[in-house]
């Protein structure tokens, strides 16, 4: 139960970080680099926690929601395969749209 609540918090923080990156234009390269580290950290925490929750829900409860959570956890890798610098805002929007179903499912599982 604690890991699901932590997953909800990390999911919300990841969405907020991606929204900041979507709407803010970074003028200084140092600020852009620091923000990149924050995005990377939030994505790693999101992927790890969602993967752990998906595997534990599948094994413990045989819950089919866990398959959707697993797809959401690997979505950064799938979407990242097709992204380039010109389509970065589209990538970010699609990634936020992939984070929302996982947040809804985590709220249901809570």
Kinemage of the C-alpha trace (Angstrom):
@kinemage 1
@onewidth
@group {chain A} dominant
@subgroup {mainchain}
@vectorlist {calphas} color= white
{ca unk a 1} P 0.000 0.000 0.000
{ca unk a 2} L 2.865 2.365 0.802
{ca unk a 3} L 4.513 1.682 -2.545
{ca unk a 4} L 1.290 2.528 -4.379
{ca unk a 5} L 1.053 5.859 -2.533
{ca unk a 6} L 4.701 6.533 -3.350
{ca unk a 7} L 3.960 5.634 -6.970
{ca unk a 8} L 1.091 8.132 -7.024
{ca unk a 9} L 3.339 10.883 -5.666
{ca unk a 10} L 6.133 10.115 -8.143
{ca unk a 11} L 3.612 9.948 -10.984
{ca unk a 12} L 2.189 13.365 -10.119
{ca unk a 13} L 5.686 14.836 -9.744
{ca unk a 14} L 6.705 13.389 -13.119
{ca unk a 15} L 3.670 14.925 -14.788
{ca unk a 16} L 4.435 18.306 -13.181
{ca unk a 17} L 8.086 18.136 -14.282
{ca unk a 18} L 7.082 17.311 -17.856
{ca unk a 19} L 4.520 20.117 -17.877
{ca unk a 20} L 7.178 22.581 -16.703
{ca unk a 21} L 9.443 21.435 -19.510
{ca unk a 22} L 6.606 21.734 -22.004
{ca unk a 23} L 5.668 25.308 -21.147
{ca unk a 24} L 8.961 26.860 -20.025
{ca unk a 25} L 11.694 27.872 -22.440
{ca unk a 26} L 15.095 27.616 -20.826
{ca unk a 27} L 17.431 30.402 -21.927
{ca unk a 28} L 20.557 29.453 -19.999
{ca unk a 29} L 22.235 26.163 -20.912
{ca unk a 30} L 23.091 25.529 -17.266
{ca unk a 31} L 19.421 25.728 -16.257
{ca unk a 32} L 18.462 23.473 -19.154
{ca unk a 33} L 21.073 20.906 -18.083
{ca unk a 34} L 19.890 20.990 -14.463
{ca unk a 35} L 16.316 20.538 -15.600
{ca unk a 36} L 17.425 17.593 -17.734
{ca unk a 37} L 18.822 15.919 -14.625
{ca unk a 38} L 15.525 16.457 -12.831
{ca unk a 39} L 13.586 14.964 -15.760
{ca unk a 40} L 15.916 11.956 -15.864
{ca unk a 41} L 15.592 11.370 -12.111
{ca unk a 42} L 11.806 11.613 -12.174
{ca unk a 43} L 11.577 9.260 -15.174
{ca unk a 44} L 13.846 6.683 -13.534
{ca unk a 45} L 11.827 6.778 -10.308
{ca unk a 46} L 8.596 6.532 -12.335
{ca unk a 47} L 9.793 3.543 -14.355
{ca unk a 48} L 11.182 1.678 -11.342
{ca unk a 49} L 8.184 2.225 -9.076
{ca unk a 50} L 5.629 1.505 -11.772
{ca unk a 51} L 7.497 -1.646 -12.782
{ca unk a 52} L 7.615 -2.859 -9.189
{ca unk a 53} L 3.927 -2.102 -8.665
{ca unk a 54} L 2.956 -3.785 -11.948
{ca unk a 55} L 4.923 -6.947 -11.175
{ca unk a 56} L 3.684 -7.167 -7.578
{ca unk a 57} L 0.050 -6.609 -8.602
{ca unk a 58} L 0.328 -9.246 -11.312
{ca unk a 59} L 1.914 -11.820 -9.027
{ca unk a 60} L -0.011 -11.113 -5.821
{ca unk a 61} L -3.476 -10.182 -7.059
{ca unk a 62} L -3.505 -11.397 -10.688
{ca unk a 63} L -4.785 -7.943 -11.559
{ca unk a 64} L -5.067 -7.103 -15.262
{ca unk a 65} L -4.500 -3.428 -14.489
{ca unk a 66} L -0.894 -4.387 -13.968
{ca unk a 67} L -0.484 -5.040 -17.688
{ca unk a 68} L -1.528 -1.467 -18.433
{ca unk a 69} L 0.857 -0.248 -15.735
{ca unk a 70} L 3.644 -2.258 -17.343
{ca unk a 71} L 2.885 -0.690 -20.744
{ca unk a 72} L 2.954 2.759 -19.140
{ca unk a 73} L 6.291 1.911 -17.504
{ca unk a 74} L 7.913 0.999 -20.833
{ca unk a 75} L 6.247 3.848 -22.733
{ca unk a 76} L 9.255 6.214 -22.366
{ca unk a 77} L 11.382 3.674 -24.224
{ca unk a 78} L 8.823 3.139 -26.974
{ca unk a 79} L 8.133 6.843 -27.476
{ca unk a 80} L 11.810 7.740 -27.124
{ca unk a 81} L 12.658 5.525 -30.080
{ca unk a 82} L 10.804 7.884 -32.428
{ca unk a 83} L 11.696 11.267 -30.948
{ca unk a 84} L 14.122 13.805 -32.324
{ca unk a 85} L 14.876 17.372 -31.315
{ca unk a 86} L 12.204 18.817 -33.629
{ca unk a 87} L 9.433 16.659 -32.173
{ca unk a 88} L 10.362 17.069 -28.516
{ca unk a 89} L 7.190 18.959 -27.523
{ca unk a 90} L 5.037 16.312 -29.207
{ca unk a 91} L 6.999 13.621 -27.351
{ca unk a 92} L 6.461 15.392 -24.050
{ca unk a 93} L 2.718 15.732 -24.671
{ca unk a 94} L 2.382 12.054 -25.586
{ca unk a 95} L 4.414 11.091 -22.532
{ca unk a 96} L 2.110 13.097 -20.263
{ca unk a 97} L -0.866 11.373 -21.882
{ca unk a 98} L 0.768 8.017 -21.093
{ca unk a 99} L 1.384 9.021 -17.483
{ca unk a 100} L -2.266 9.914 -16.876
{ca unk a 101} L -3.714 6.370 -17.277
{ca unk a 102} L -1.113 5.022 -14.883
{ca unk a 103} L -2.066 7.685 -12.358
{ca unk a 104} L -5.745 6.798 -12.695
{ca unk a 105} L -5.003 3.089 -12.263
{ca unk a 106} L -2.836 3.743 -9.211
{ca unk a 107} L -5.659 5.779 -7.698
{ca unk a 108} L -8.051 2.881 -8.362
{ca unk a 109} L -5.661 0.366 -6.778
{ca unk a 110} L -5.203 2.490 -3.689
